[in-house]
């Protein structure tokens, strides 16, 4: 009986140690991130060094720009979405080629944005003009579809 108790205590200590180590590693990996958070989802951490996921916009900044009636292109995505994982590497070069500033908004880190910006699916690309939505493109897109959509928005 004593052996079972001792083994249980040792297992609990190892489990607690693993949780503490994981939390510390997460905090260290998240240092200096563009999301302004101390703890990030591991899927977000995995994308921190990927240039395709730069140019982030936080919820407060997005709301302020919309209230200021700025023209914006916002790409709503989730790091865990397989369609986003395929779309992002296509979207970024197209936007760069067409010289369109597309801000990215991580819905995994800012879950309240799903409702705040009426997002139903990822990926979703929204064009705002004068602070109001004028067009929306939902789902996985090819380079040609993205180019056509951006060109229509520039008219």
C-alpha positions as CSV (number, residue, x, y, z in Angstrom):
1,X,0.0,0.0,0.0
2,X,2.9,2.4,0.9
3,X,4.5,1.7,-2.5
4,X,1.3,2.7,-4.3
5,X,1.0,6.0,-2.4
6,X,4.7,6.8,-3.0
7,X,4.4,6.0,-6.7
8,X,1.2,8.2,-6.9
9,X,3.0,11.1,-5.2
10,X,6.0,10.7,-7.6
11,X,3.7,10.6,-10.6
12,X,1.8,13.7,-9.3
13,X,5.1,15.6,-8.9
14,X,6.2,14.7,-12.4
15,X,2.8,15.8,-13.8
16,X,2.9,19.1,-12.0
17,X,6.5,19.7,-13.1
18,X,5.5,19.0,-16.7
19,X,2.6,21.5,-16.5
20,X,4.8,24.2,-15.0
21,X,7.6,23.6,-17.5
22,X,5.0,23.8,-20.4
23,X,3.6,27.0,-19.1
24,X,7.1,28.6,-18.7
25,X,8.0,27.5,-22.2
26,X,4.8,29.0,-23.6
27,X,5.5,32.3,-21.9
28,X,9.0,32.4,-23.1
29,X,8.0,31.6,-26.7
30,X,5.3,34.3,-26.5
31,X,7.6,37.1,-25.4
32,X,7.5,40.1,-27.6
33,X,4.6,38.8,-29.7
34,X,2.5,41.1,-31.8
35,X,-0.7,40.0,-29.9
36,X,0.1,41.8,-26.7
37,X,-0.6,38.6,-24.7
38,X,1.5,36.7,-22.2
39,X,0.0,33.3,-23.1
40,X,-0.6,32.2,-26.7
41,X,-2.1,29.1,-28.2
42,X,0.6,26.7,-29.3
43,X,-0.7,27.0,-32.9
44,X,-0.2,30.8,-32.8
45,X,3.3,30.3,-31.3
46,X,4.2,28.0,-34.2
47,X,3.4,30.9,-36.7
48,X,5.2,33.7,-34.9
49,X,8.3,33.5,-37.1
50,X,6.4,33.0,-40.3
51,X,6.4,36.2,-42.4
52,X,3.0,35.3,-43.9
53,X,1.5,36.0,-40.5
54,X,3.0,39.4,-39.9
55,X,1.0,42.7,-40.2
56,X,-1.4,41.7,-37.4
57,X,-4.1,44.0,-36.2
58,X,-5.5,43.8,-32.7
59,X,-9.3,44.2,-31.9
60,X,-9.0,47.7,-30.3
61,X,-6.9,49.0,-33.2
62,X,-9.4,47.5,-35.7
63,X,-12.4,49.0,-34.0
64,X,-10.6,52.4,-33.9
65,X,-9.8,52.3,-37.6
66,X,-13.4,51.4,-38.4
67,X,-14.7,54.2,-36.2
68,X,-12.2,56.5,-38.0
69,X,-13.8,55.5,-41.3
70,X,-10.6,54.1,-42.7
71,X,-10.4,51.9,-45.7
72,X,-9.1,48.4,-44.6
73,X,-8.6,44.9,-45.9
74,X,-8.8,42.5,-43.0
75,X,-8.0,38.8,-43.2
76,X,-9.7,36.9,-40.4
77,X,-8.0,33.5,-39.8
78,X,-7.3,30.9,-37.3
79,X,-3.9,29.1,-37.0
80,X,-5.7,25.8,-36.5
81,X,-7.9,26.2,-39.7
82,X,-6.6,24.0,-42.5
83,X,-8.2,26.2,-45.1
84,X,-6.4,29.2,-43.6
85,X,-3.1,27.3,-43.6
86,X,-3.5,26.8,-47.4
87,X,-4.9,30.2,-48.2
88,X,-2.5,32.4,-46.3
89,X,0.6,31.5,-48.4
90,X,-1.4,32.3,-51.5
91,X,-3.0,35.5,-50.2
92,X,0.2,37.2,-49.0
93,X,2.1,37.2,-52.3
94,X,-1.0,38.3,-54.2
95,X,-1.6,41.2,-51.8
96,X,2.1,42.1,-52.1
97,X,2.0,42.0,-55.9
98,X,-1.1,44.2,-56.0
99,X,0.3,46.5,-53.3
100,X,-2.7,45.9,-51.0
101,X,-2.2,46.3,-47.3
102,X,-4.0,43.3,-45.8
103,X,-4.1,43.3,-42.0
104,X,-4.4,39.9,-40.4
105,X,-6.6,39.2,-37.4
106,X,-6.1,36.0,-35.4
107,X,-9.5,34.7,-34.3
108,X,-8.0,31.9,-32.1
109,X,-6.4,34.5,-29.9
110,X,-9.3,37.0,-30.0
111,X,-12.4,34.8,-30.0
112,X,-14.7,37.7,-29.2
113,X,-14.0,39.0,-32.7
114,X,-16.1,36.2,-34.2
115,X,-19.2,38.0,-33.0
116,X,-17.9,41.5,-33.0
117,X,-17.1,41.4,-36.7
118,X,-19.8,38.9,-37.8
119,X,-17.4,36.2,-38.9
120,X,-18.9,32.8,-39.5
121,X,-16.1,30.9,-41.2
122,X,-12.4,31.1,-41.7
123,X,-10.7,32.2,-43.7
124,X,-12.7,35.4,-44.3
125,X,-11.3,38.5,-46.1
126,X,-13.3,41.7,-45.6
127,X,-13.0,45.1,-47.4
128,X,-14.1,48.0,-45.3
129,X,-14.6,51.5,-46.7
130,X,-15.7,54.5,-44.7
131,X,-15.8,52.3,-41.7
132,X,-18.4,49.9,-43.2
133,X,-18.1,46.5,-44.8
134,X,-18.4,46.7,-48.6
135,X,-17.3,43.2,-49.6
136,X,-16.5,39.8,-48.1
137,X,-14.7,36.8,-49.5
138,X,-15.2,33.6,-47.5
139,X,-13.4,30.3,-47.8
140,X,-10.3,29.0,-49.4
141,X,-9.4,30.9,-52.6
142,X,-6.9,30.5,-55.5
143,X,-4.5,33.2,-56.5
144,X,-6.6,34.1,-59.5
145,X,-9.8,34.4,-57.4
146,X,-8.0,36.6,-54.9
147,X,-6.5,38.8,-57.7
148,X,-9.9,39.2,-59.3
149,X,-11.5,40.1,-55.9
150,X,-8.8,42.7,-55.1
151,X,-9.1,44.3,-58.5
152,X,-12.9,44.6,-58.2
153,X,-12.4,46.3,-54.8
154,X,-10.0,48.8,-56.2
155,X,-12.6,50.1,-58.7
